[in-house]
Amino acid sequence: MADEQVDNWAERALADLDRWADGHEGGIDTYGIRLLLELVRQEPELSEPQELDPPRLRRLMLETFVETVVAEAEDLPSIMASAGALVDFLAGTGRIPAGRAAELHAELKALEPELAEILTELDEAEQESVQELVQGMMLADGIDLDDEAAVQRWLTDFESLSEAERFARAGAYLQASEEMRVPPVVLAPPAELAAAARRCAAAAPGDGDDEAVLASWLQSFDRAVTGGFAGGDEAAAQVRAELTGVLLHLYEQDEPAAPRELAQALTEHLRQVAAAPAPEEVAAALDRELQELQRWGAVETTAEGGVALTPLGVWGVRELLLAEGFIAPVVGELADRPAAALVEGLAWHGPEELALEVERWLSARPPESAAAELVEVMRFGSPSARGIAAAVLGGLDASAAPVVREALEDPATRPYARLWLHERGDAAAEPAREDLVWMLTDTVAAMLETADPAEAVAEAVDTLPPGAGLRELIDGMAGIGHPQAAEVLDALAAHLADPVLAEAARAEAARAGAR
């Protein structure tokens, strides 16, 4: 019952803290010490105060604290003072010997630069996120970011709102942004796009430079796809009104669309919003529109008869989406961003775009630097972030081995580091059973972040390699110290189809709850 032991000694320490603090001249701020003692409860390896050695203190400060507490770089002096006071308290009340206290003070001094660096990086990431949020809100309100006066007026108005009103507006914007986001695309070089525009049969973009040609083509293309239908054909008018939706559908698809399926989907949509024409009329009108889009150089028909956007069409549709306030990322935009931003951004990528984005990100930095950034995300990120970062790490060769080897020291990264090293020829690093248990727990926990528990369990089980031994993996899950083990076991118990495995998960969940 390791967790009960932790609770017992931590609770007793909390009860003694005020008496110890009162005995010091000038008093001691006990808030920070209380916070650190509460964090001790999250450390399954600290069942007794004597077990707080330098490595565990390092983990407490650089991992548990950073993951749990919202702190800024300017808070570092008070954080270190609280940590030092915690050590003094444990020593002063006889919970650790004086020699151990000296070791812990030395470790605090040694880890302080690392904690300072972590807090600074978190500050910078937070500031960057806030800046992106504010700029996005300005754009959504129609503010030209190059108009300094308009930007300042907006900021003044926004800052005059109450905190609750600012949070409400930011929340509404973020919710709308999720609905106005499209997957990343690969853009062709401007010269190639301009050459395609010059060949366009439906437009005469002129003889200017590439930028002028594309601007002219886009203006004409915009009028062609968003303008109303002048004739009296009701089916044609309704299809023209939905043409931007058809283009958005093609933009978001990884594969060419079959014209028949496009027509069926459009007919069904029209039935929901209006009195739809007959399916054959919709299909005929859509076919005429697709032919016209081909004249614009925006759509092409594949050898198999599917319909897809051309590179010029992808660029043109993206420009129209941006004008409507959509978030429309481009592959390659993450190349100079930190690993945390890469991992977050990859959630929106299709398979081909993801591979290209990762390739560009890895090629933009030395392998050792890339590995260090990714390991940092794996150490402090969520299970889903850890999985994505581990997959990106898989794109590095053996030159990154020294950095990956350092990840063997951390329980959260050790399984992935062992797998990475083993796949590159290190026979001694073959993942042990507890590593496989951790990675399965991570996999299910990651899926539970966004998926229904039943779907998460089914998908995770399907991804297990043949002969993985799910029963053996379940039996070890409660004892590995994974913070989401209990949640994962509950999901496995509720949704595994095999009743024997489900019962094993229930029994292991009970053990996890008792720890």
C-alpha positions as CSV (number, residue, x, y, z in Angstrom):
1,M,0.0,0.0,0.0
2,A,2.7,2.5,-1.0
3,D,0.2,5.3,-1.7
4,E,-1.3,5.0,1.8
5,Q,2.1,5.2,3.3
6,V,2.9,8.3,1.3
7,D,-0.4,9.8,2.5
8,N,0.2,8.9,6.1
9,W,3.7,10.4,6.4
10,A,2.8,13.4,4.2
11,E,-0.3,14.1,6.4
12,R,1.7,13.8,9.6
13,A,4.3,16.2,8.2
14,L,1.6,18.7,7.3
15,A,0.3,18.5,10.8
16,D,3.8,19.2,12.3
17,L,4.6,22.0,9.8
18,D,3.0,24.9,11.5
19,R,4.5,24.0,14.9
20,W,8.0,23.8,13.3
21,A,7.5,27.1,11.3
22,D,6.3,28.9,14.5
23,G,9.5,28.0,16.2
24,H,11.6,29.9,13.7
25,E,12.4,33.6,14.3
26,G,10.7,35.8,11.8
27,G,8.4,32.9,10.8
28,I,8.4,30.8,7.6
29,D,5.9,31.0,4.7
30,T,4.6,27.5,4.8
31,Y,2.4,27.7,1.6
32,G,5.2,26.6,-0.7
33,I,6.2,23.7,1.6
34,R,2.6,22.5,1.9
35,L,2.4,22.6,-1.9
36,L,5.5,20.4,-2.3
37,L,4.3,18.0,0.4
38,E,1.0,17.7,-1.5
39,L,3.0,16.9,-4.7
40,V,4.8,14.1,-2.8
41,R,1.5,12.3,-2.7
42,Q,1.8,11.9,-6.5
43,E,5.2,10.1,-6.2
44,P,4.5,6.4,-5.7
45,E,8.2,5.8,-4.9
46,L,8.2,8.0,-1.8
47,S,6.5,5.8,0.7
48,E,8.7,7.1,3.5
49,P,10.5,10.5,3.9
50,Q,13.9,8.7,4.0
51,E,13.3,7.7,0.4
52,L,13.6,11.3,-0.7
53,D,17.0,11.1,-2.2
54,P,18.7,13.5,-4.7
55,P,17.3,11.7,-7.8
56,R,13.8,11.6,-6.5
57,L,14.0,15.3,-5.4
58,R,15.2,16.1,-9.0
59,R,12.1,14.3,-10.4
60,L,9.8,16.1,-7.9
61,M,11.1,19.5,-8.9
62,L,11.8,19.1,-12.6
63,E,8.8,16.9,-13.5
64,T,6.0,16.6,-11.0
65,F,6.2,20.3,-10.0
66,V,6.5,21.6,-13.5
67,E,3.6,19.4,-14.7
68,T,1.3,20.3,-11.9
69,V,2.0,23.9,-10.8
70,V,1.5,27.0,-12.9
71,A,4.7,28.9,-12.3
72,E,6.7,31.6,-14.1
73,A,10.4,32.2,-14.3
74,E,10.2,35.1,-11.9
75,D,8.8,32.7,-9.3
76,L,12.1,30.8,-9.2
77,P,13.6,32.4,-6.1
78,S,10.5,31.6,-4.0
79,I,10.2,28.1,-5.5
80,M,13.8,27.3,-4.5
81,A,13.3,28.9,-1.1
82,S,10.3,26.7,-0.4
83,A,12.2,23.6,-1.6
84,G,15.1,24.4,0.7
85,A,12.7,25.0,3.6
86,L,11.1,21.6,2.9
87,V,14.5,20.0,3.3
88,D,15.2,22.0,6.5
89,F,11.8,21.0,7.9
90,L,12.3,17.3,7.2
91,A,15.7,17.4,8.8
92,G,14.6,19.6,11.7
93,T,11.8,17.2,12.6
94,G,14.1,14.2,12.4
95,R,12.4,12.8,9.3
96,I,15.7,12.7,7.4
97,P,19.3,12.6,8.7
98,A,21.6,15.7,8.5
99,G,23.8,14.0,5.9
100,R,20.8,13.4,3.6
101,A,19.7,17.1,4.1
102,A,23.1,18.2,2.9
103,E,22.8,16.0,-0.2
104,L,19.4,17.4,-1.0
105,H,20.5,21.0,-0.6
106,A,23.4,20.3,-3.0
107,E,21.0,18.7,-5.5
108,L,18.7,21.8,-5.3
109,K,21.6,24.0,-6.1
110,A,22.6,21.8,-9.0
111,L,19.1,21.6,-10.5
112,E,18.3,25.3,-10.2
113,P,19.7,26.2,-13.6
114,E,17.6,23.4,-15.3
115,L,14.4,24.5,-13.5
116,A,15.1,28.1,-14.5
117,E,15.5,27.0,-18.2
118,I,12.3,25.0,-18.1
119,L,10.3,27.8,-16.6
120,T,11.8,30.3,-19.1
121,E,10.8,28.0,-22.0
122,L,7.3,27.6,-20.6
123,D,7.0,31.4,-20.2
124,E,8.1,31.9,-23.8
125,A,5.7,29.3,-25.1
126,E,2.9,30.9,-23.1
127,Q,3.7,34.4,-24.4
128,E,3.8,33.1,-27.9
129,S,0.4,31.3,-27.5
130,V,-1.1,34.5,-26.0
131,Q,0.2,36.6,-28.9
132,E,-1.1,34.1,-31.4
133,L,-4.5,34.1,-29.7
134,V,-4.7,37.9,-29.5
135,Q,-3.7,38.3,-33.2
136,G,-6.3,35.7,-34.2
137,M,-9.0,37.5,-32.3
138,M,-8.0,40.8,-34.0
139,L,-8.1,39.1,-37.4
140,A,-11.5,37.7,-36.6
141,D,-12.7,41.2,-35.8
142,G,-11.4,42.5,-39.2
143,I,-8.4,44.3,-37.8
144,D,-5.5,44.8,-40.2
145,L,-2.4,43.8,-38.2
146,D,-0.3,46.3,-40.3
147,D,-2.5,49.2,-39.1
148,E,-0.9,50.1,-35.9
149,A,-3.6,52.6,-34.9
150,A,-6.3,50.0,-35.4
151,V,-4.4,47.4,-33.5
152,Q,-3.9,49.8,-30.6
153,R,-7.6,50.8,-30.5
154,W,-8.5,47.1,-30.4
155,L,-6.0,46.4,-27.6
156,T,-7.3,49.4,-25.6
157,D,-10.9,48.3,-25.9
158,F,-10.1,44.7,-25.0
159,E,-8.0,45.6,-22.0
160,S,-10.9,47.8,-20.7
161,L,-13.1,44.7,-20.4
162,S,-13.3,42.8,-17.1
163,E,-11.3,39.6,-16.7
164,A,-14.5,37.5,-17.0
165,E,-15.4,39.3,-20.3
166,R,-11.9,38.8,-21.7
167,F,-12.0,35.1,-20.9
168,A,-15.5,34.8,-22.4
169,R,-14.4,36.5,-25.7
170,A,-11.2,34.4,-25.9
171,G,-13.2,31.2,-25.2
172,A,-15.8,32.0,-27.9
173,Y,-13.0,32.7,-30.4
174,L,-11.2,29.5,-29.6
175,Q,-14.4,27.5,-30.0
176,A,-15.1,29.2,-33.4
177,S,-11.5,28.6,-34.4
178,E,-11.8,24.9,-34.0
179,E,-14.8,25.0,-36.4
180,M,-12.9,27.2,-38.8
181,R,-9.7,25.1,-39.1
182,V,-8.8,23.1,-42.1
183,P,-6.0,20.5,-42.5
184,P,-2.6,21.6,-43.6
185,V,-1.8,21.5,-47.3
186,V,1.4,21.5,-49.4
187,L,1.7,24.6,-51.6
188,A,3.5,24.6,-54.9
189,P,6.2,27.2,-55.5
190,P,4.8,30.6,-56.6
191,A,6.5,30.4,-60.0
192,E,4.7,27.1,-60.7
193,L,1.4,28.5,-59.6
194,A,1.8,31.6,-61.7
195,A,2.7,29.5,-64.8
196,A,-0.5,27.5,-64.2
197,A,-2.5,30.7,-63.9
198,R,-1.1,32.0,-67.2
199,R,-2.2,28.8,-68.9
200,C,-5.8,29.2,-67.5
201,A,-8.4,29.0,-70.3
202,A,-11.0,30.9,-68.3
203,A,-9.0,33.9,-67.3
204,A,-6.6,36.4,-68.7
205,P,-4.3,37.3,-65.8
206,G,-2.0,39.6,-67.9
207,D,1.7,39.8,-68.3
208,G,2.8,41.0,-64.9
209,D,5.1,39.3,-62.5
210,D,4.1,36.2,-60.7
211,E,2.5,38.0,-57.8
212,A,0.4,40.2,-60.0
213,V,-0.7,37.2,-62.2
214,L,-1.8,35.2,-59.2
215,A,-3.6,38.2,-57.7
216,S,-5.5,38.8,-61.0
217,W,-6.3,35.1,-61.3
218,L,-7.6,34.9,-57.7
219,Q,-9.8,37.9,-58.1
220,S,-11.5,36.4,-61.2
221,F,-11.7,33.0,-59.7
222,D,-13.4,34.4,-56.6
223,R,-16.1,36.1,-58.7
224,A,-16.6,32.8,-60.7
225,V,-17.2,30.5,-57.7
226,T,-19.0,32.9,-55.3
227,G,-21.1,34.8,-57.8
228,G,-24.8,33.8,-58.2
229,F,-26.2,31.9,-61.2
230,A,-27.8,34.2,-63.7
231,G,-30.0,31.7,-65.5
232,G,-33.4,30.3,-64.6
233,D,-32.2,26.8,-63.9
234,E,-33.1,26.1,-60.2
235,A,-30.8,23.1,-59.9
236,A,-27.9,25.0,-61.4
237,A,-28.6,28.0,-59.1
238,Q,-28.6,25.8,-56.0
239,V,-25.5,23.9,-57.0
240,R,-23.7,27.2,-57.7
241,A,-24.6,28.5,-54.2
242,E,-23.0,25.4,-52.7
243,L,-19.9,25.4,-54.9
244,T,-17.6,26.8,-52.2
245,G,-18.7,23.9,-50.0
246,V,-17.8,21.5,-52.8
247,L,-14.4,23.1,-53.1
248,L,-13.9,22.9,-49.3
249,H,-14.7,19.2,-49.4
250,L,-12.1,18.6,-52.1
251,Y,-9.6,20.7,-50.1
252,E,-10.0,18.6,-47.0
253,Q,-9.8,15.2,-48.7
254,D,-6.7,13.1,-48.9
255,E,-7.9,11.3,-52.0
256,P,-9.7,12.3,-55.2
257,A,-13.5,12.3,-54.8
258,A,-15.8,10.3,-57.1
259,P,-18.2,12.6,-59.0
260,R,-21.2,10.3,-58.2
261,E,-20.4,10.4,-54.5
262,L,-20.0,14.2,-54.7
263,A,-23.4,14.6,-56.3
264,Q,-25.0,12.2,-53.8
265,A,-23.6,14.1,-50.9
266,L,-24.6,17.5,-52.4
267,T,-28.1,16.2,-53.0
268,E,-28.5,15.0,-49.4
269,H,-27.2,18.4,-48.2
270,L,-29.7,20.3,-50.3
271,R,-32.5,18.2,-49.0
272,Q,-31.6,19.3,-45.5
273,V,-31.6,23.0,-46.3
274,A,-34.0,23.4,-49.1
275,A,-36.4,21.7,-51.5
276,A,-33.7,19.8,-53.4
277,P,-34.0,19.2,-57.2
278,A,-34.0,15.7,-58.5
279,P,-30.7,13.8,-58.0
280,E,-30.0,13.6,-61.7
281,E,-30.5,17.4,-62.1
282,V,-28.0,18.0,-59.2
283,A,-25.5,15.6,-60.8
284,A,-25.8,17.3,-64.2
285,A,-25.4,20.8,-62.7
286,L,-22.4,19.7,-60.6
287,D,-20.8,18.1,-63.7
288,R,-21.1,21.4,-65.5
289,E,-19.5,23.3,-62.6
290,L,-16.7,20.8,-62.4
291,Q,-16.0,21.3,-66.1
292,E,-15.9,25.0,-65.6
293,L,-13.5,24.6,-62.7
294,Q,-11.2,22.6,-65.0
295,R,-11.2,25.6,-67.4
296,W,-10.0,27.7,-64.4
297,G,-7.2,25.3,-63.8
298,A,-8.5,24.6,-60.3
299,V,-9.8,21.0,-60.7
300,E,-8.5,18.0,-62.6
301,T,-9.8,14.5,-63.3
302,T,-7.6,11.6,-62.4
303,A,-7.0,8.5,-64.5
304,E,-9.5,6.6,-62.3
305,G,-12.2,9.2,-62.9
306,G,-11.8,11.0,-59.5
307,V,-11.9,14.7,-59.0
308,A,-9.2,16.6,-57.2
309,L,-7.9,20.1,-56.8
310,T,-4.8,21.1,-58.8
311,P,-1.9,22.8,-57.1
312,L,-3.4,26.1,-58.4
313,G,-6.8,25.1,-57.0
314,V,-5.3,24.3,-53.6
315,W,-3.7,27.7,-53.5
316,G,-6.8,29.5,-54.7
317,V,-9.2,27.7,-52.3
318,R,-6.8,28.4,-49.4
319,E,-6.8,32.1,-50.2
320,L,-10.6,32.1,-50.2
321,L,-10.7,30.3,-46.9
322,L,-8.2,32.7,-45.3
323,A,-10.4,35.6,-46.5
324,E,-13.3,34.0,-44.7
325,G,-11.3,33.8,-41.5
326,F,-10.4,30.1,-41.6
327,I,-7.2,28.8,-40.1
328,A,-5.5,27.2,-43.1
329,P,-1.9,26.0,-42.2
330,V,0.7,25.1,-44.8
331,V,3.1,22.2,-44.5
332,G,6.5,23.6,-43.5
333,E,5.3,26.3,-41.3
334,L,6.3,24.3,-38.2
335,A,9.9,23.7,-39.4
336,D,11.3,26.5,-37.2
337,R,8.9,26.0,-34.3
338,P,9.9,24.1,-31.1
339,A,9.0,20.5,-30.7
340,A,6.0,21.2,-28.5
341,A,4.4,23.3,-31.3
342,L,5.3,20.6,-33.8
343,V,3.6,17.9,-31.8
344,E,0.5,20.0,-31.2
345,G,0.3,21.0,-34.9
346,L,0.7,17.4,-36.3
347,A,-2.7,16.5,-34.8
348,W,-4.2,18.1,-37.9
349,H,-2.1,16.5,-40.6
350,G,-3.0,13.7,-42.9
351,P,-0.5,10.9,-43.4
352,E,1.4,12.4,-46.4
353,E,1.4,15.9,-45.0
354,L,2.6,14.6,-41.6
355,A,5.5,12.7,-43.1
356,L,6.6,15.8,-45.1
357,E,6.2,18.1,-42.1
358,V,8.3,15.8,-39.9
359,E,11.0,15.5,-42.6
360,R,11.2,19.3,-42.9
361,W,11.3,19.8,-39.1
362,L,14.0,17.2,-38.6
363,S,16.1,18.6,-41.4
364,A,16.0,22.1,-39.9
365,R,18.1,21.2,-36.8
366,P,20.9,18.9,-35.8
367,P,19.8,15.4,-34.7
368,E,21.0,15.9,-31.2
369,S,19.0,19.1,-30.8
370,A,15.9,17.5,-32.3
371,A,16.2,14.5,-30.0
372,A,16.6,16.7,-26.9
373,E,13.5,18.8,-27.8
374,L,11.4,15.7,-28.5
375,V,12.5,13.9,-25.3
376,E,11.6,17.1,-23.3
377,V,8.0,16.9,-24.8
378,M,7.9,13.2,-24.0
379,R,9.0,13.8,-20.4
380,F,6.5,16.6,-19.6
381,G,3.7,16.1,-22.2
382,S,0.4,14.3,-22.1
383,P,0.2,10.6,-23.3
384,S,-0.9,11.7,-26.8
385,A,2.0,14.2,-27.0
386,R,4.4,11.6,-25.8
387,G,3.3,9.2,-28.5
388,I,3.5,11.7,-31.3
389,A,7.0,12.9,-30.1
390,A,8.2,9.3,-29.9
391,A,7.0,8.7,-33.5
392,V,8.9,11.8,-34.7
393,L,11.9,10.6,-32.8
394,G,11.8,7.5,-34.9
395,G,12.9,9.6,-37.9
396,L,16.3,10.2,-36.4
397,D,19.3,8.0,-37.0
398,A,21.8,6.6,-34.5
399,S,23.7,9.9,-34.2
400,A,21.0,11.0,-31.7
401,A,21.7,7.9,-29.5
402,P,23.6,9.8,-26.7
403,V,20.6,12.1,-26.1
404,V,18.1,9.2,-26.3
405,R,20.2,7.2,-23.9
406,E,19.8,9.9,-21.3
407,A,16.0,9.4,-21.5
408,L,16.5,6.0,-20.0
409,E,16.7,7.7,-16.6
410,D,13.0,8.9,-16.7
411,P,10.1,6.4,-16.2
412,A,7.9,8.3,-18.7
413,T,10.5,8.2,-21.5
414,R,12.4,5.0,-20.7
415,P,10.2,2.6,-22.6
416,Y,10.4,4.7,-25.8
417,A,14.1,5.2,-25.4
418,R,14.7,1.5,-25.0
419,L,12.6,0.7,-28.1
420,W,14.4,3.4,-30.1
421,L,17.9,2.1,-29.1
422,H,16.9,-1.5,-29.6
423,E,15.6,-0.8,-33.1
424,R,19.0,0.7,-33.9
425,G,21.0,-2.4,-32.9
426,D,21.4,-2.1,-29.1
427,A,20.5,-5.7,-28.1
428,A,20.8,-4.8,-24.4
429,A,18.1,-2.2,-24.7
430,E,15.3,-4.5,-25.7
431,P,12.1,-3.3,-24.0
432,A,11.2,-5.2,-20.8
433,R,7.7,-6.3,-20.0
434,E,7.1,-3.2,-17.8
435,D,8.1,-1.0,-20.7
436,L,5.4,-2.7,-22.9
437,V,2.9,-2.2,-20.1
438,W,3.7,1.5,-19.9
439,M,3.4,2.0,-23.6
440,L,0.1,0.2,-23.8
441,T,-1.2,2.3,-20.9
442,D,0.1,5.4,-22.7
443,T,-1.6,4.4,-25.9
444,V,-5.0,3.9,-24.3
445,A,-4.7,7.0,-22.2
446,A,-3.8,9.0,-25.3
447,M,-6.9,7.8,-27.1
448,L,-9.1,8.5,-24.1
449,E,-8.1,12.2,-24.4
450,T,-10.3,12.5,-27.6
451,A,-12.2,9.2,-28.2
452,D,-15.1,7.4,-26.7
453,P,-13.7,4.8,-24.2
454,A,-15.1,1.9,-26.2
455,E,-13.4,3.2,-29.3
456,A,-10.2,3.9,-27.5
457,V,-10.0,0.4,-26.1
458,A,-10.9,-1.3,-29.5
459,E,-8.3,0.8,-31.4
460,A,-5.6,0.2,-28.8
461,V,-6.2,-3.6,-28.8
462,D,-6.1,-3.6,-32.6
463,T,-2.7,-2.0,-32.6
464,L,-1.1,-4.6,-30.4
465,P,1.5,-6.7,-32.2
466,P,0.7,-10.5,-32.6
467,G,1.7,-12.4,-29.4
468,A,1.8,-9.3,-27.2
469,G,0.0,-11.1,-24.5
470,L,-2.7,-8.6,-23.4
471,R,-3.5,-10.6,-20.2
472,E,0.1,-10.3,-19.1
473,L,0.2,-6.6,-19.9
474,I,-3.0,-6.0,-17.9
475,D,-1.7,-7.9,-14.9
476,G,1.2,-5.5,-14.6
477,M,-0.5,-2.2,-15.2
478,A,-1.4,-1.2,-11.6
479,G,2.2,-1.4,-10.4
480,I,4.1,0.7,-13.0
481,G,3.4,4.1,-11.5
482,H,1.6,5.4,-14.6
483,P,-0.6,8.4,-13.5
484,Q,-3.5,7.3,-15.8
485,A,-3.3,3.5,-15.0
486,A,-6.5,3.4,-13.0
487,E,-8.4,5.3,-15.7
488,V,-7.1,3.0,-18.4
489,L,-7.9,-0.1,-16.4
490,D,-11.4,1.1,-15.8
491,A,-11.9,1.6,-19.5
492,L,-10.4,-1.9,-20.3
493,A,-12.7,-3.5,-17.7
494,A,-15.8,-1.8,-19.2
495,H,-15.1,-2.4,-22.9
496,L,-12.9,-5.4,-23.5
497,A,-15.0,-8.0,-25.4
498,D,-13.3,-11.0,-23.8
499,P,-14.9,-11.5,-20.4
500,V,-11.8,-13.1,-19.0
501,L,-9.6,-10.1,-19.9
502,A,-12.3,-7.7,-18.7
503,E,-12.4,-9.4,-15.3
504,A,-8.6,-9.3,-15.1
505,A,-8.7,-5.5,-15.8
506,R,-11.3,-5.1,-13.1
507,A,-9.1,-6.9,-10.6
508,E,-6.1,-4.9,-11.6
509,A,-8.2,-1.7,-11.4
510,A,-9.1,-2.6,-7.8
511,R,-5.4,-3.0,-7.0
512,A,-4.6,0.3,-8.6
513,G,-7.2,2.0,-6.5
514,A,-5.8,0.5,-3.4
515,R,-2.3,1.7,-4.0
